[in-house]
Amino acid sequence: MTHLTSINVQAEETSSFGKILLLSPLKTHILEVLAPLAELSDRLVIVSSLRQLEHELESDTPLPVCVILPWNVVNPPELLEMAAYLKGYRRNQSVEVPLVMITTGNAQIPLNLKASACFSDSIPPSVLIPRLAQVRRMALRSDEARLRRRLLGSHITVDGVLEEMETPSLLVAGMGGHFTTIQNLTLRRAEVVGTLSADMTLDFLGQKGFEAVILDGETWESSDLITRLRADPRFFSLPALAYAKTPADAEMLYAAGATDVILGDMSEAALYGHVMSALRAGRRQRLSDGILTASSKWLTRGHDDGTVSEKIYDDYVAMLRETTGKRGEAVHELKLMDLIARFTAHDLSLMRRNREAWTGTVLSIAMAVCRDEDFVANVQNRGPVAVLRTKKGMDQLSNRIMMMVRTTGLGN
C-alpha cells in the first residue's frame, strides 16, 4: 500500500479553502487509514459528534470540499444522527455538498442520502484522495449545468439527452456469471445489456449512452478493460464497477481506474445499493455533460451577430460569484483582447488592423484550452471573454495566447 506521507492532500484539483470532513464517532477501518492524513494536513477534519458537525457546517466558513461517511452493516446512533442532519443540510444548500460513502462488507447503502459517490473500504488512500478531487469536479460541473440551464434555458435544448435517459442503461461486461443477478436486481429500473469481450464492450459503449458499466471478469481482464476505458475521453468518467475476489485484487482494480469494487460474495441487498448509486451518478453526469455541451455551443455562436448580450454575461458572473463564494473560491475573468494588447505592447494600429482575425483566434484557443464548465464567449461591447474557476486555468490560457502572438503572423 502507498505510504501516506507520499499522498498530496493539497492537490491542485482540491485547492480551495474548504475542508474534507470525515464523520467517525467511533474507531473504524477508514479512520485508521485516514487519521495520519489528518495529522499531515488541516484540510482533513475528523468529526466525532453531531455538535462538531453542526459547528463545521454552520460556521461562517466555506463549504467543505466533500464529506466522507463510513458505512457499516450496523452503525452507532451518533453516526445515524449525523447522517440524518447531513441529509437535511445538503438538501437546503443552493450548491452541492459532495457526499462520499465508504462501505464495509454487506453494508446496505441508504439511497435516500443521495451520495455523490460510493466506494468499498478496500480502496487504498493513494487512490481515494485523487477520487475525492474527481467527485468535487463532478459536483462543480453539476452546479455549472444547473446555473446555465437557469440562465440559457430558452436558448439551449437537451430534449434528446433527456429522452435517451428516460430508462437508465447498464452494461455488464464479461463472463463472470453475475449478469442474471444484476438483471434481476435492476428489473424495471434499468435496461441491462451484456457483452462478452473488451472489443465488444467498447463497441457497444460507442454506439449508445450508458449510465454505468459493471466489469464481471477475471481481475486482469477487468483491469485491462478499465485502462482502455480511461484512455478514451468519452469514457474517462463513466462509472465503472468491478468484481474482485480478494482485497489485493480490489486494490489493483481501484488503481486501474475502477469507480467502485464489489469485493467477495456481497449480498444482493448491498449490491443493489452500489449499482443504483452508480446509475444515479452516471445519469447526473450525462445530464450535466449534455447541458454543458449544448450551452458551450450556443455561447460560441451567440445571437445572429455572433455575440452574447452583456445582460446574460453580467447575470452569469453574478450567479457564479454567489456559488463560488460559498466554497471560498474566486472567479477569474479574462478579457482576451486585453491580453493581446499587452502582448503586442499596446500597438493600437496593430490592434485595429488585426482585431477581427484576433477575435476568432483567441476564441478558438480559449475553447480548446478551457473545459466545458468554463465560460467562453464574445460578449457585446466587451469582446472575447473567458471566465475560469481556477488560477491555474487562467495562467494556462494566458500562456497559450502569448505563444500564439509570438509564433504567428498575427503579432506582426
Disulfide bonds with the S-S distance in Angstrom:
none
